Amino acid sequence: MNSAAPLDRFPHRDLLGIEGLSPAAINLVLDRADHYMSRDSGQSAKGVLRGRTVINLFFENSTRTRTSFELAGKRLGADVINMSVDSSSVKKGETLIDTAMTLNAMHADILVVRHADSGAVQLLAEKVHCAVINAGDGAHEHPTQALLDALTIRRRKGSLSGLVVAICGDVAHSRVARSNIHLLNAVGARVRLVAPPTLLPAEIGRLGVEVFHDMRRGLEGCDIVMMLRLQNERMSGALIPSVREYFRFFGLDREKLAVAKPDALVMHPGPMNRGVEIDSAVADDLDRSVIQAQVETGVAVRMACLELLAANLPDPETLQASNH
């Protein structure tokens, strides 16, 4: 099948990552999400997932992503259940496989999973009978974040193809960076990584990106500046001299942003460390920063993902009849 040909159906049961998605599959999600960004889509959306059950299973804390998926499911009319792992059997030694068996008995339709270990969501997807969305696994992937970033850019720039995007900061520990690299390469953007050598992943040569260790050189002529959070919780050992030194060389301020294009957009997946990887004056500049728009776009993208995956599932009434 020609990967550029438009699709009317998402060609996968699950959404575990961006790697391996065709440009057509990516555009299908973005086009559907674009529809949900319009004000008048709310009423027609309410019955899309009626009779469906969406379970948010978060082994790692994430107020922003979990709330966004919860809102997306409810806007589509689904029954949404948030499973608190802190108080669940997993904390008592239950394995992922046991968890999968329990979830199968609940007959959920879509499972949204965040886990600290890369590959854990894939393992769960192999054991459950429902569709699975990866809401972030270790330093591996965070596909819906990349999709919402792409839609935010597309709505402001018209297209992603040919844009120069600089992803700056802690790339080594960032699942957001990996998903964005895969997506941007797939749709014809040029990707630059700007980071100290200690914060770049070992497999950098295979990612199809340009690498810069100097912020000003890396941002020169860029259309998009995407900042990443320093993920201290994933770091082993001192990978930067100090936060102050890090901001001096790799923090985004007006002076460094000045070498990018005059209409370059500033992005950040959140939560932000102000004064560490981004200056407040830049983060709050409504002409350049689209950080708040990313949050709004996130709900629409997650609505699109839930709808498209649900469309591949058996009809709820048929499923109910077969369970009796």
Rosetta blueprint (number, residue, H / E / L):
1 M L
2 N L
3 S L
4 A L
5 A L
6 P L
7 L L
8 D L
9 R L
10 F L
11 P L
12 H L
13 R L
14 D L
15 L E
16 L L
17 G L
18 I L
19 E L
20 G L
21 L L
22 S L
23 P H
24 A H
25 A H
26 I H
27 N H
28 L H
29 V H
30 L H
31 D H
32 R H
33 A H
34 D H
35 H H
36 Y H
37 M H
38 S L
39 R H
40 D H
41 S H
42 G H
43 Q H
44 S H
45 A H
46 K L
47 G L
48 V L
49 L L
50 R L
51 G L
52 R L
53 T E
54 V E
55 I E
56 N E
57 L E
58 F E
59 F L
60 E L
61 N L
62 S L
63 T H
64 R H
65 T H
66 R H
67 T H
68 S H
69 F H
70 E H
71 L H
72 A H
73 G H
74 K H
75 R H
76 L L
77 G L
78 A L
79 D E
80 V E
81 I E
82 N E
83 M E
84 S E
85 V H
86 D H
87 S H
88 S L
89 S H
90 V H
91 K H
92 K H
93 G L
94 E L
95 T L
96 L H
97 I H
98 D H
99 T H
100 A H
101 M H
102 T H
103 L H
104 N H
105 A H
106 M H
107 H L
108 A L
109 D L
110 I E
111 L E
112 V E
113 V E
114 R E
115 H E
116 A L
117 D L
118 S L
119 G L
120 A H
121 V H
122 Q H
123 L H
124 L H
125 A H
126 E H
127 K H
128 V L
129 H L
130 C L
131 A E
132 V E
133 I E
134 N E
135 A E
136 G E
137 D E
138 G L
139 A L
140 H L
141 E E
142 H L
143 P H
144 T H
145 Q H
146 A H
147 L H
148 L H
149 D H
150 A H
151 L H
152 T H
153 I H
154 R H
155 R H
156 R H
157 K H
158 G L
159 S L
160 L L
161 S L
162 G L
163 L L
164 V E
165 V E
166 A E
167 I E
168 C E
169 G L
170 D L
171 V L
172 A L
173 H L
174 S L
175 R H
176 V H
177 A H
178 R H
179 S H
180 N H
181 I H
182 H H
183 L H
184 L H
185 N H
186 A H
187 V L
188 G L
189 A L
190 R E
191 V E
192 R E
193 L E
194 V E
195 A L
196 P L
197 P H
198 T H
199 L H
200 L L
201 P L
202 A L
203 E L
204 I H
205 G H
206 R H
207 L L
208 G L
209 V L
210 E E
211 V E
212 F E
213 H L
214 D L
215 M H
216 R H
217 R H
218 G H
219 L H
220 E L
221 G L
222 C L
223 D L
224 I E
225 V E
226 M E
227 M E
228 L L
229 R L
230 L L
231 Q L
232 N H
233 E H
234 R H
235 M L
236 S L
237 G L
238 A L
239 L L
240 I L
241 P L
242 S L
243 V H
244 R H
245 E H
246 Y H
247 F H
248 R H
249 F H
250 F H
251 G L
252 L E
253 D L
254 R H
255 E H
256 K H
257 L H
258 A L
259 V L
260 A L
261 K L
262 P L
263 D L
264 A L
265 L E
266 V E
267 M E
268 H L
269 P L
270 G L
271 P L
272 M L
273 N L
274 R E
275 G L
276 V L
277 E L
278 I E
279 D L
280 S H
281 A H
282 V H
283 A H
284 D L
285 D L
286 L L
287 D L
288 R L
289 S E
290 V L
291 I H
292 Q H
293 A H
294 Q H
295 V H
296 E H
297 T H
298 G H
299 V H
300 A H
301 V H
302 R H
303 M H
304 A H
305 C H
306 L H
307 E H
308 L H
309 L H
310 A H
311 A L
312 N L
313 L L
314 P L
315 D L
316 P H
317 E H
318 T H
319 L H
320 Q H
321 A H
322 S H
323 N H
324 H L
